[in-house]
Amino acid sequence: MGRRAAFCARATGFRGRLTVTDTLFIMNINKHDQRVLHALAQGGLIHLERDAHGTVLAAHCLNRDGWTLSPFDIETFRRLKRRRLIASKGGGPYRITRQGLTAVRPQLDNR
């Protein structure tokens, strides 16, 4: 285990033995990304608007009640997708992945 992984493990309060796969899920996520991941963990989704050529014009994060999360933009979408915290299956809307569920900090209202 590298020094960075050991530091992250201590910072998150992890006790026990870390394996290589465990260290992949320890990452820093900013407050806005945390809010999006919490909404997705509770059953939300990300809907993309595309033009005729397939270029993404806008991204909207909807919670399970259908309300739009306002600080969500294309940059946040790209950041979450690059870290593989969200994914789309079968051409459907983007949803949180297993890795995203592991990365999000636990809250009382998460399901």
Secondary structure as GFF3:
##gff-version 3
##sequence-region A 1 111
A	DSSP	alpha_helix	3	12	.	.	.	ID=ss1
A	DSSP	alpha_helix	20	23	.	.	.	ID=ss2
A	DSSP	alpha_helix	31	41	.	.	.	ID=ss3
A	DSSP	beta_strand	45	50	.	.	.	ID=ss4
A	DSSP	beta_strand	56	62	.	.	.	ID=ss5
A	DSSP	alpha_helix	74	82	.	.	.	ID=ss6
A	DSSP	beta_strand	86	88	.	.	.	ID=ss7
A	DSSP	beta_strand	94	96	.	.	.	ID=ss8
A	DSSP	alpha_helix	98	103	.	.	.	ID=ss9
###
